[in-house]
Amino acid sequence: ATEKVTDPQYFGTGLGIAVRPDNKALLEKLNNALAAIKADGTYQKISDQWFPQ
């Protein structure tokens, strides 16, 4: 069986982006951008393209 990059042994239960604790503005921009691409379907398209099940 071929191992997939999406297996939990590689990434655990999720992914993350490191942001300095004092950089609240960047954290807010990242969260807003992620929410926007999830809402318009872009996130799912990217996930399907690069991490097919």
N, C-alpha and C positions, 0 to 999 in steps of 0.2 A: 504494500500500500504506500502511496506517495504521501508524504507529510505536507500539510498546507501551512503557509505562513500565518494563517489566521488561527492556528491551533493555540489554545491557552498556554501551552508550554513555552511559547515564544513571547507572548504579550501579556499573560495573566488574564484578568477578566476585562481589561480595557486598555485604552491608550491615553497618553497625557501629553501636555505641552508644559514645559517648565517656564515659569515667569517669576521674576524676582518679587519677593513679598511686598516690596515698597512700590512696585510699578502697577498700581491699581488701574491706571488709564489703559495700559496695554492689555491687561486681563479683561477689562470691560470690552475693548475692541474685539479681542479674540472671541469672547463669549457671544457678542452680537453677530459677528461674522458667521460663526458656527450655527447659531440659531437661524440666521437668514438662509443659509444654504440647505439646512434641514427642512425649512418651511417650503422652499421652492423646488425641492426634489433633487437639487444638484448633489448633495451629500450622498444620496442613495445611488445616483448614477456613477459617481466616482468609486464608491464602495463596490458596486457590481462589476465595474471595469477592472479594478486592480485586486479585488479580493473575492473572486467568484466562489460560490459555495459548491 
